[in-house]
Amino acid sequence: QVHLVESGGGSVQAGGSLRLSCAASGYIVSSYYMGWFRQAPGKEREGVASITSDGYTRYAASVKGRFAISKSNAKNTLYLQMNSLKPEDTAMYYCAARRGGLIGLGTQDDYNYWGQGTQVTVSS
């Protein structure tokens, strides 16, 4: 089975940084299309960043230049480095995996597997 477990969330002040991690089972990170999504209460889950199996990255316009997605195939772990955090970044952050290719970040319906999420809260 595919298992995704996020960690690294927490509470920070605006302008601060956090690094999220997503530990995956097997060789998911090296083989699948991986993404980070976030969801605030009452809002639809939105794509934040994605990375292909060969390392090509994409970002939502709202986070480009502030967030960086990366991965370690050897550790089978996906990362999201978040800098210059803003209160509007507050959300539950999820890592996700998709079988096959995808153009763009996609939506939650495009991904096959999901973690439980880790909460990120940014205060002003």
RAHU-V411893 format. One line per field, one symbol per residue. ss: DSSP state (@ for helix, = for strand, . for the rest). phi: phi as a letter, one per 20 degrees, with the letter a starting at -180 (. if undefined). Layout:
BEGIN
ss->???
phi->???
END
This chain:
BEGIN
ss->...====..====....=======...@@@@.=======......======.....===....=..======....======....@@@.========.........@@@..==...======.
phi->.ecccebofrdcegnecbceccedeldfffddedbdcbbegmdffcfdbbbefenfdccfgfdgnddbebbcffelcdcceddlfdgfegaedcebccenfbenfmdffedecceenceccdde
END
